[in-house]
């Protein structure tokens, strides 16, 4: 794939915030990439997760992959 002409309505910025530290007192800085299409912003992580889910479902429907394994200890 090749992008000949960038879309001026799409831009990326870095967002950051102080969040409570995990497992200790105090705060740490969390960074996120935000992608804007016009004025609608979304975390890059969300975009990548949605793309992954789309391709996984498409390949599953085509019979290239089986359903996802669900572990009894999920979420731990």
Order of alpha helices (4+ residues) and beta strands (2+ residues): beta-beta-beta-alpha
